[in-house]
Amino acid sequence: MGKDQHVSKHEQGWQVKGTGNSKATKLFETQKEAQDFAKELAKNQQSEVIIHGRDGQIRGKDSYGNDPYPPKG
């Protein structure tokens, strides 16, 4: 399982950063672009995307692969 990817505000826009990394993996102008990139990384690594709002608070999570509570059906 790979590192969870965090989408958060950066002084130059939005960043995608793996859990525990000191530097951003990549910077983006918009949160949407950052989320799309983080989603692809998380799919490849079977990890989660954690989305932070402008205030830094977590506002959503998406799991790709290693979901402890997969949907039933």
mmCIF file as gemmi writes it, N, C-alpha and C atoms, coordinates in Angstrom:
data_model
loop_
_atom_site.group_PDB
_atom_site.id
_atom_site.type_symbol
_atom_site.label_atom_id
_atom_site.label_alt_id
_atom_site.label_comp_id
_atom_site.label_asym_id
_atom_site.label_entity_id
_atom_site.label_seq_id
_atom_site.pdbx_PDB_ins_code
_atom_site.Cartn_x
_atom_site.Cartn_y
_atom_site.Cartn_z
_atom_site.occupancy
_atom_site.B_iso_or_equiv
_atom_site.pdbx_formal_charge
_atom_site.auth_seq_id
_atom_site.auth_asym_id
_atom_site.pdbx_PDB_model_num
ATOM 1 N N . MET Axp A 1 ? 0.837 -1.191 0 1 0 ? 1 A 1
ATOM 2 C CA . MET Axp A 1 ? 0 0 0 1 0 ? 1 A 1
ATOM 3 C C . MET Axp A 1 ? 0.877 1.247 0 1 0 ? 1 A 1
ATOM 4 N N . GLY Axp A 2 ? 0.501 2.229 -0.804 1 0 ? 2 A 1
ATOM 5 C CA . GLY Axp A 2 ? 1.278 3.454 -0.924 1 0 ? 2 A 1
ATOM 6 C C . GLY Axp A 2 ? 0.895 4.484 0.124 1 0 ? 2 A 1
ATOM 7 N N . LYS Axp A 3 ? 1.502 5.638 -0.014 1 0 ? 3 A 1
ATOM 8 C CA . LYS Axp A 3 ? 1.223 6.742 0.905 1 0 ? 3 A 1
ATOM 9 C C . LYS Axp A 3 ? -0.09 7.408 0.547 1 0 ? 3 A 1
ATOM 10 N N . ASP Axp A 4 ? -0.808 7.837 1.58 1 0 ? 4 A 1
ATOM 11 C CA . ASP Axp A 4 ? -1.995 8.644 1.343 1 0 ? 4 A 1
ATOM 12 C C . ASP Axp A 4 ? -1.555 9.98 0.76 1 0 ? 4 A 1
ATOM 13 N N . GLN Axp A 5 ? -2.382 10.537 -0.12 1 0 ? 5 A 1
ATOM 14 C CA . GLN Axp A 5 ? -2.072 11.793 -0.798 1 0 ? 5 A 1
ATOM 15 C C . GLN Axp A 5 ? -2.957 12.905 -0.237 1 0 ? 5 A 1
ATOM 16 N N . HIS Axp A 6 ? -2.332 13.978 0.209 1 0 ? 6 A 1
ATOM 17 C CA . HIS Axp A 6 ? -3.055 15.112 0.775 1 0 ? 6 A 1
ATOM 18 C C . HIS Axp A 6 ? -3.122 16.242 -0.239 1 0 ? 6 A 1
ATOM 19 N N . VAL Axp A 7 ? -4.328 16.772 -0.445 1 0 ? 7 A 1
ATOM 20 C CA . VAL Axp A 7 ? -4.533 17.946 -1.291 1 0 ? 7 A 1
ATOM 21 C C . VAL Axp A 7 ? -4.76 19.107 -0.332 1 0 ? 7 A 1
ATOM 22 N N . SER Axp A 8 ? -3.872 20.116 -0.391 1 0 ? 8 A 1
ATOM 23 C CA . SER Axp A 8 ? -3.996 21.233 0.542 1 0 ? 8 A 1
ATOM 24 C C . SER Axp A 8 ? -3.523 22.538 -0.087 1 0 ? 8 A 1
ATOM 25 N N . LYS Axp A 9 ? -3.884 23.631 0.575 1 0 ? 9 A 1
ATOM 26 C CA . LYS Axp A 9 ? -3.532 24.967 0.097 1 0 ? 9 A 1
ATOM 27 C C . LYS Axp A 9 ? -2.021 25.156 0.187 1 0 ? 9 A 1
ATOM 28 N N . HIS Axp A 10 ? -1.478 25.881 -0.77 1 0 ? 10 A 1
ATOM 29 C CA . HIS Axp A 10 ? -0.049 26.187 -0.83 1 0 ? 10 A 1
ATOM 30 C C . HIS Axp A 10 ? 0.07 27.649 -1.198 1 0 ? 10 A 1
ATOM 31 N N . GLU Axp A 11 ? 1.155 28.292 -0.832 1 0 ? 11 A 1
ATOM 32 C CA . GLU Axp A 11 ? 1.296 29.724 -1.138 1 0 ? 11 A 1
ATOM 33 C C . GLU Axp A 11 ? 1.225 30.014 -2.638 1 0 ? 11 A 1
ATOM 34 N N . GLN Axp A 12 ? 1.502 29.015 -3.463 1 0 ? 12 A 1
ATOM 35 C CA . GLN Axp A 12 ? 1.443 29.197 -4.916 1 0 ? 12 A 1
ATOM 36 C C . GLN Axp A 12 ? 0.204 28.543 -5.541 1 0 ? 12 A 1
ATOM 37 N N . GLY Axp A 13 ? -0.765 28.18 -4.726 1 0 ? 13 A 1
ATOM 38 C CA . GLY Axp A 13 ? -1.988 27.555 -5.23 1 0 ? 13 A 1
ATOM 39 C C . GLY Axp A 13 ? -2.404 26.378 -4.375 1 0 ? 13 A 1
ATOM 40 N N . TRP Axp A 14 ? -2.362 25.179 -4.969 1 0 ? 14 A 1
ATOM 41 C CA . TRP Axp A 14 ? -2.723 23.947 -4.269 1 0 ? 14 A 1
ATOM 42 C C . TRP Axp A 14 ? -1.615 22.929 -4.471 1 0 ? 14 A 1
ATOM 43 N N . GLN Axp A 15 ? -1.446 22.06 -3.49 1 0 ? 15 A 1
ATOM 44 C CA . GLN Axp A 15 ? -0.385 21.056 -3.586 1 0 ? 15 A 1
ATOM 45 C C . GLN Axp A 15 ? -0.929 19.667 -3.332 1 0 ? 15 A 1
ATOM 46 N N . VAL Axp A 16 ? -0.199 18.686 -3.867 1 0 ? 16 A 1
ATOM 47 C CA . VAL Axp A 16 ? -0.426 17.283 -3.547 1 0 ? 16 A 1
ATOM 48 C C . VAL Axp A 16 ? 0.835 16.841 -2.827 1 0 ? 16 A 1
ATOM 49 N N . LYS Axp A 17 ? 0.647 16.229 -1.664 1 0 ? 17 A 1
ATOM 50 C CA . LYS Axp A 17 ? 1.79 15.844 -0.84 1 0 ? 17 A 1
ATOM 51 C C . LYS Axp A 17 ? 1.506 14.499 -0.187 1 0 ? 17 A 1
ATOM 52 N N . GLY Axp A 18 ? 2.441 13.569 -0.306 1 0 ? 18 A 1
ATOM 53 C CA . GLY Axp A 18 ? 2.295 12.269 0.341 1 0 ? 18 A 1
ATOM 54 C C . GLY Axp A 18 ? 2.457 12.385 1.84 1 0 ? 18 A 1
ATOM 55 N N . THR Axp A 19 ? 1.751 11.551 2.588 1 0 ? 19 A 1
ATOM 56 C CA . THR Axp A 19 ? 1.865 11.543 4.043 1 0 ? 19 A 1
ATOM 57 C C . THR Axp A 19 ? 3.328 11.383 4.45 1 0 ? 19 A 1
ATOM 58 N N . GLY Axp A 20 ? 3.794 12.267 5.318 1 0 ? 20 A 1
ATOM 59 C CA . GLY Axp A 20 ? 5.162 12.184 5.821 1 0 ? 20 A 1
ATOM 60 C C . GLY Axp A 20 ? 6.198 12.889 4.958 1 0 ? 20 A 1
ATOM 61 N N . ASN Axp A 21 ? 5.819 13.311 3.762 1 0 ? 21 A 1
ATOM 62 C CA . ASN Axp A 21 ? 6.771 14.017 2.897 1 0 ? 21 A 1
ATOM 63 C C . ASN Axp A 21 ? 6.909 15.459 3.347 1 0 ? 21 A 1
ATOM 64 N N . SER Axp A 22 ? 8.125 15.999 3.249 1 0 ? 22 A 1
ATOM 65 C CA . SER Axp A 22 ? 8.327 17.388 3.642 1 0 ? 22 A 1
ATOM 66 C C . SER Axp A 22 ? 8.045 18.341 2.487 1 0 ? 22 A 1
ATOM 67 N N . LYS Axp A 23 ? 8.15 17.837 1.254 1 0 ? 23 A 1
ATOM 68 C CA . LYS Axp A 23 ? 7.905 18.688 0.089 1 0 ? 23 A 1
ATOM 69 C C . LYS Axp A 23 ? 6.71 18.183 -0.706 1 0 ? 23 A 1
ATOM 70 N N . ALA Axp A 24 ? 6.069 19.104 -1.405 1 0 ? 24 A 1
ATOM 71 C CA . ALA Axp A 24 ? 4.93 18.761 -2.261 1 0 ? 24 A 1
ATOM 72 C C . ALA Axp A 24 ? 5.404 17.887 -3.417 1 0 ? 24 A 1
ATOM 73 N N . THR Axp A 25 ? 4.571 16.931 -3.807 1 0 ? 25 A 1
ATOM 74 C CA . THR Axp A 25 ? 4.852 16.116 -4.984 1 0 ? 25 A 1
ATOM 75 C C . THR Axp A 25 ? 4.695 16.978 -6.23 1 0 ? 25 A 1
ATOM 76 N N . LYS Axp A 26 ? 3.639 17.815 -6.238 1 0 ? 26 A 1
ATOM 77 C CA . LYS Axp A 26 ? 3.372 18.674 -7.383 1 0 ? 26 A 1
ATOM 78 C C . LYS Axp A 26 ? 2.468 19.827 -6.952 1 0 ? 26 A 1
ATOM 79 N N . LEU Axp A 27 ? 2.621 20.985 -7.609 1 0 ? 27 A 1
ATOM 80 C CA . LEU Axp A 27 ? 1.798 22.161 -7.33 1 0 ? 27 A 1
ATOM 81 C C . LEU Axp A 27 ? 0.823 22.41 -8.483 1 0 ? 27 A 1
ATOM 82 N N . PHE Axp A 28 ? -0.333 22.987 -8.139 1 0 ? 28 A 1
ATOM 83 C CA . PHE Axp A 28 ? -1.385 23.251 -9.125 1 0 ? 28 A 1
ATOM 84 C C . PHE Axp A 28 ? -2.008 24.603 -8.868 1 0 ? 28 A 1
ATOM 85 N N . GLU Axp A 29 ? -2.604 25.173 -9.913 1 0 ? 29 A 1
ATOM 86 C CA . GLU Axp A 29 ? -3.309 26.447 -9.78 1 0 ? 29 A 1
ATOM 87 C C . GLU Axp A 29 ? -4.648 26.275 -9.083 1 0 ? 29 A 1
ATOM 88 N N . THR Axp A 30 ? -5.324 25.146 -9.36 1 0 ? 30 A 1
ATOM 89 C CA . THR Axp A 30 ? -6.656 24.942 -8.787 1 0 ? 30 A 1
ATOM 90 C C . THR Axp A 30 ? -6.707 23.677 -7.93 1 0 ? 30 A 1
ATOM 91 N N . GLN Axp A 31 ? -7.65 23.671 -7.006 1 0 ? 31 A 1
ATOM 92 C CA . GLN Axp A 31 ? -7.841 22.506 -6.15 1 0 ? 31 A 1
ATOM 93 C C . GLN Axp A 31 ? -8.299 21.315 -6.985 1 0 ? 31 A 1
ATOM 94 N N . LYS Axp A 32 ? -9.127 21.569 -7.997 1 0 ? 32 A 1
ATOM 95 C CA . LYS Axp A 32 ? -9.639 20.498 -8.858 1 0 ? 32 A 1
ATOM 96 C C . LYS Axp A 32 ? -8.49 19.767 -9.552 1 0 ? 32 A 1
ATOM 97 N N . GLU Axp A 33 ? -7.526 20.52 -10.105 1 0 ? 33 A 1
ATOM 98 C CA . GLU Axp A 33 ? -6.373 19.898 -10.771 1 0 ? 33 A 1
ATOM 99 C C . GLU Axp A 33 ? -5.579 19.047 -9.779 1 0 ? 33 A 1
ATOM 100 N N . ALA Axp A 34 ? -5.395 19.571 -8.579 1 0 ? 34 A 1
ATOM 101 C CA . ALA Axp A 34 ? -4.652 18.841 -7.545 1 0 ? 34 A 1
ATOM 102 C C . ALA Axp A 34 ? -5.387 17.557 -7.157 1 0 ? 34 A 1
ATOM 103 N N . GLN Axp A 35 ? -6.71 17.639 -7.029 1 0 ? 35 A 1
ATOM 104 C CA . GLN Axp A 35 ? -7.502 16.46 -6.674 1 0 ? 35 A 1
ATOM 105 C C . GLN Axp A 35 ? -7.412 15.393 -7.758 1 0 ? 35 A 1
ATOM 106 N N . ASP Axp A 36 ? -7.496 15.811 -9.017 1 0 ? 36 A 1
ATOM 107 C CA . ASP Axp A 36 ? -7.425 14.847 -10.118 1 0 ? 36 A 1
ATOM 108 C C . ASP Axp A 36 ? -6.082 14.12 -10.123 1 0 ? 36 A 1
ATOM 109 N N . PHE Axp A 37 ? -5.001 14.858 -9.905 1 0 ? 37 A 1
ATOM 110 C CA . PHE Axp A 37 ? -3.66 14.273 -9.871 1 0 ? 37 A 1
ATOM 111 C C . PHE Axp A 37 ? -3.526 13.319 -8.677 1 0 ? 37 A 1
ATOM 112 N N . ALA Axp A 38 ? -3.98 13.759 -7.508 1 0 ? 38 A 1
ATOM 113 C CA . ALA Axp A 38 ? -3.902 12.94 -6.291 1 0 ? 38 A 1
ATOM 114 C C . ALA Axp A 38 ? -4.699 11.65 -6.458 1 0 ? 38 A 1
ATOM 115 N N . LYS Axp A 39 ? -5.843 11.743 -7.134 1 0 ? 39 A 1
ATOM 116 C CA . LYS Axp A 39 ? -6.693 10.57 -7.367 1 0 ? 39 A 1
ATOM 117 C C . LYS Axp A 39 ? -5.951 9.521 -8.192 1 0 ? 39 A 1
ATOM 118 N N . GLU Axp A 40 ? -5.251 9.961 -9.237 1 0 ? 40 A 1
ATOM 119 C CA . GLU Axp A 40 ? -4.489 9.025 -10.069 1 0 ? 40 A 1
ATOM 120 C C . GLU Axp A 40 ? -3.366 8.36 -9.266 1 0 ? 40 A 1
ATOM 121 N N . LEU Axp A 41 ? -2.661 9.161 -8.468 1 0 ? 41 A 1
ATOM 122 C CA . LEU Axp A 41 ? -1.602 8.593 -7.617 1 0 ? 41 A 1
ATOM 123 C C . LEU Axp A 41 ? -2.182 7.56 -6.656 1 0 ? 41 A 1
ATOM 124 N N . ALA Axp A 42 ? -3.277 7.92 -6.018 1 0 ? 42 A 1
ATOM 125 C CA . ALA Axp A 42 ? -3.894 7.029 -5.029 1 0 ? 42 A 1
ATOM 126 C C . ALA Axp A 42 ? -4.392 5.741 -5.673 1 0 ? 42 A 1
ATOM 127 N N . LYS Axp A 43 ? -4.938 5.832 -6.89 1 0 ? 43 A 1
ATOM 128 C CA . LYS Axp A 43 ? -5.376 4.624 -7.592 1 0 ? 43 A 1
ATOM 129 C C . LYS Axp A 43 ? -4.19 3.7 -7.851 1 0 ? 43 A 1
ATOM 130 N N . ASN Axp A 44 ? -3.095 4.268 -8.321 1 0 ? 44 A 1
ATOM 131 C CA . ASN Axp A 44 ? -1.894 3.476 -8.618 1 0 ? 44 A 1
ATOM 132 C C . ASN Axp A 44 ? -1.294 2.866 -7.358 1 0 ? 44 A 1
ATOM 133 N N . GLN Axp A 45 ? -1.375 3.585 -6.252 1 0 ? 45 A 1
ATOM 134 C CA . GLN Axp A 45 ? -0.744 3.133 -5.006 1 0 ? 45 A 1
ATOM 135 C C . GLN Axp A 45 ? -1.732 2.455 -4.058 1 0 ? 45 A 1
ATOM 136 N N . GLN Axp A 46 ? -2.986 2.383 -4.449 1 0 ? 46 A 1
ATOM 137 C CA . GLN Axp A 46 ? -4.051 1.819 -3.604 1 0 ? 46 A 1
ATOM 138 C C . GLN Axp A 46 ? -4.04 2.48 -2.22 1 0 ? 46 A 1
ATOM 139 N N . SER Axp A 47 ? -4.172 3.794 -2.239 1 0 ? 47 A 1
ATOM 140 C CA . SER Axp A 47 ? -4.162 4.554 -0.99 1 0 ? 47 A 1
ATOM 141 C C . SER Axp A 47 ? -5.338 5.518 -0.973 1 0 ? 47 A 1
ATOM 142 N N . GLU Axp A 48 ? -5.289 6.516 -0.1 1 0 ? 48 A 1
ATOM 143 C CA . GLU Axp A 48 ? -6.385 7.462 0.054 1 0 ? 48 A 1
ATOM 144 C C . GLU Axp A 48 ? -5.989 8.854 -0.403 1 0 ? 48 A 1
ATOM 145 N N . VAL Axp A 49 ? -6.992 9.631 -0.797 1 0 ? 49 A 1
ATOM 146 C CA . VAL Axp A 49 ? -6.823 11.063 -1.044 1 0 ? 49 A 1
ATOM 147 C C . VAL Axp A 49 ? -7.523 11.772 0.108 1 0 ? 49 A 1
ATOM 148 N N . ILE Axp A 50 ? -6.796 12.656 0.784 1 0 ? 50 A 1
ATOM 149 C CA . ILE Axp A 50 ? -7.368 13.446 1.865 1 0 ? 50 A 1
ATOM 150 C C . ILE Axp A 50 ? -7.407 14.894 1.38 1 0 ? 50 A 1
ATOM 151 N N . ILE Axp A 51 ? -8.605 15.467 1.328 1 0 ? 51 A 1
ATOM 152 C CA . ILE Axp A 51 ? -8.786 16.811 0.792 1 0 ? 51 A 1
ATOM 153 C C . ILE Axp A 51 ? -8.949 17.802 1.941 1 0 ? 51 A 1
ATOM 154 N N . HIS Axp A 52 ? -8.094 18.813 1.939 1 0 ? 52 A 1
ATOM 155 C CA . HIS Axp A 52 ? -8.135 19.864 2.957 1 0 ? 52 A 1
ATOM 156 C C . HIS Axp A 52 ? -8.72 21.129 2.335 1 0 ? 52 A 1
ATOM 157 N N . GLY Axp A 53 ? -9.532 21.848 3.095 1 0 ? 53 A 1
ATOM 158 C CA . GLY Axp A 53 ? -10.066 23.123 2.632 1 0 ? 53 A 1
ATOM 159 C C . GLY Axp A 53 ? -9.023 24.218 2.766 1 0 ? 53 A 1
ATOM 160 N N . ARG Axp A 54 ? -9.4 25.438 2.383 1 0 ? 54 A 1
ATOM 161 C CA . ARG Axp A 54 ? -8.484 26.59 2.477 1 0 ? 54 A 1
ATOM 162 C C . ARG Axp A 54 ? -7.995 26.816 3.901 1 0 ? 54 A 1
ATOM 163 N N . ASP Axp A 55 ? -8.811 26.445 4.885 1 0 ? 55 A 1
ATOM 164 C CA . ASP Axp A 55 ? -8.456 26.639 6.292 1 0 ? 55 A 1
ATOM 165 C C . ASP Axp A 55 ? -7.586 25.513 6.849 1 0 ? 55 A 1
ATOM 166 N N . GLY Axp A 56 ? -7.295 24.515 6.006 1 0 ? 56 A 1
ATOM 167 C CA . GLY Axp A 56 ? -6.448 23.401 6.443 1 0 ? 56 A 1
ATOM 168 C C . GLY Axp A 56 ? -7.212 22.23 7.039 1 0 ? 56 A 1
ATOM 169 N N . GLN Axp A 57 ? -8.501 22.433 7.334 1 0 ? 57 A 1
ATOM 170 C CA . GLN Axp A 57 ? -9.304 21.358 7.913 1 0 ? 57 A 1
ATOM 171 C C . GLN Axp A 57 ? -9.636 20.314 6.849 1 0 ? 57 A 1
ATOM 172 N N . ILE Axp A 58 ? -9.674 19.049 7.261 1 0 ? 58 A 1
ATOM 173 C CA . ILE Axp A 58 ? -10.035 17.977 6.327 1 0 ? 58 A 1
ATOM 174 C C . ILE Axp A 58 ? -11.51 18.12 5.976 1 0 ? 58 A 1
ATOM 175 N N . ARG Axp A 59 ? -11.81 18.144 4.674 1 0 ? 59 A 1
ATOM 176 C CA . ARG Axp A 59 ? -13.204 18.273 4.253 1 0 ? 59 A 1
ATOM 177 C C . ARG Axp A 59 ? -13.686 17.084 3.453 1 0 ? 59 A 1
ATOM 178 N N . GLY Axp A 60 ? -12.813 16.108 3.212 1 0 ? 60 A 1
ATOM 179 C CA . GLY Axp A 60 ? -13.255 14.914 2.507 1 0 ? 60 A 1
ATOM 180 C C . GLY Axp A 60 ? -12.133 13.922 2.312 1 0 ? 60 A 1
ATOM 181 N N . LYS Axp A 61 ? -12.52 12.664 2.106 1 0 ? 61 A 1
ATOM 182 C CA . LYS Axp A 61 ? -11.564 11.588 1.845 1 0 ? 61 A 1
ATOM 183 C C . LYS Axp A 61 ? -12.135 10.681 0.773 1 0 ? 61 A 1
ATOM 184 N N . ASP Axp A 62 ? -11.24 10.178 -0.063 1 0 ? 62 A 1
ATOM 185 C CA . ASP Axp A 62 ? -11.612 9.161 -1.045 1 0 ? 62 A 1
ATOM 186 C C . ASP Axp A 62 ? -10.606 8.034 -0.94 1 0 ? 62 A 1
ATOM 187 N N . SER Axp A 63 ? -11.098 6.806 -0.919 1 0 ? 63 A 1
ATOM 188 C CA . SER Axp A 63 ? -10.229 5.645 -0.789 1 0 ? 63 A 1
ATOM 189 C C . SER Axp A 63 ? -10.164 4.886 -2.109 1 0 ? 63 A 1
ATOM 190 N N . TYR Axp A 64 ? -8.96 4.494 -2.497 1 0 ? 64 A 1
ATOM 191 C CA . TYR Axp A 64 ? -8.762 3.765 -3.758 1 0 ? 64 A 1
ATOM 192 C C . TYR Axp A 64 ? -7.985 2.491 -3.49 1 0 ? 64 A 1
ATOM 193 N N . GLY Axp A 65 ? -8.704 1.406 -3.272 1 0 ? 65 A 1
ATOM 194 C CA . GLY Axp A 65 ? -8.028 0.121 -3.145 1 0 ? 65 A 1
ATOM 195 C C . GLY Axp A 65 ? -8.146 -0.514 -1.795 1 0 ? 65 A 1
ATOM 196 N N . ASN Axp A 66 ? -7.627 0.101 -0.774 1 0 ? 66 A 1
ATOM 197 C CA . ASN Axp A 66 ? -7.55 -0.549 0.527 1 0 ? 66 A 1
ATOM 198 C C . ASN Axp A 66 ? -8.622 0.013 1.468 1 0 ? 66 A 1
ATOM 199 N N . ASP Axp A 67 ? -9.862 -0.096 1.068 1 0 ? 67 A 1
ATOM 200 C CA . ASP Axp A 67 ? -10.963 0.458 1.84 1 0 ? 67 A 1
ATOM 201 C C . ASP Axp A 67 ? -11.376 -0.508 2.949 1 0 ? 67 A 1
ATOM 202 N N . PRO Axp A 68 ? -11.264 -0.104 4.217 1 0 ? 68 A 1
ATOM 203 C CA . PRO Axp A 68 ? -11.674 -1.009 5.301 1 0 ? 68 A 1
ATOM 204 C C . PRO Axp A 68 ? -13.187 -1.219 5.35 1 0 ? 68 A 1
ATOM 205 N N . TYR Axp A 69 ? -13.952 -0.343 4.7 1 0 ? 69 A 1
ATOM 206 C CA . TYR Axp A 69 ? -15.409 -0.467 4.669 1 0 ? 69 A 1
ATOM 207 C C . TYR Axp A 69 ? -15.915 -0.378 3.233 1 0 ? 69 A 1
ATOM 208 N N . PRO Axp A 70 ? -15.641 -1.411 2.422 1 0 ? 70 A 1
ATOM 209 C CA . PRO Axp A 70 ? -16.07 -1.361 1.023 1 0 ? 70 A 1
ATOM 210 C C . PRO Axp A 70 ? -17.598 -1.325 0.929 1 0 ? 70 A 1
ATOM 211 N N . PRO Axp A 71 ? -18.116 -0.708 -0.134 1 0 ? 71 A 1
ATOM 212 C CA . PRO Axp A 71 ? -19.579 -0.67 -0.291 1 0 ? 71 A 1
ATOM 213 C C . PRO Axp A 71 ? -20.149 -2.069 -0.479 1 0 ? 71 A 1
ATOM 214 N N . LYS Axp A 72 ? -21.337 -2.277 0.068 1 0 ? 72 A 1
ATOM 215 C CA . LYS Axp A 72 ? -21.981 -3.583 -0.069 1 0 ? 72 A 1
ATOM 216 C C . LYS Axp A 72 ? -22.881 -3.555 -1.298 1 0 ? 72 A 1
ATOM 217 N N . GLY Axp A 73 ? -22.954 -4.695 -1.975 1 0 ? 73 A 1
ATOM 218 C CA . GLY Axp A 73 ? -23.862 -4.731 -3.102 1 0 ? 73 A 1
ATOM 219 C C . GLY Axp A 73 ? -23.338 -5.514 -4.164 1 0 ? 73 A 1
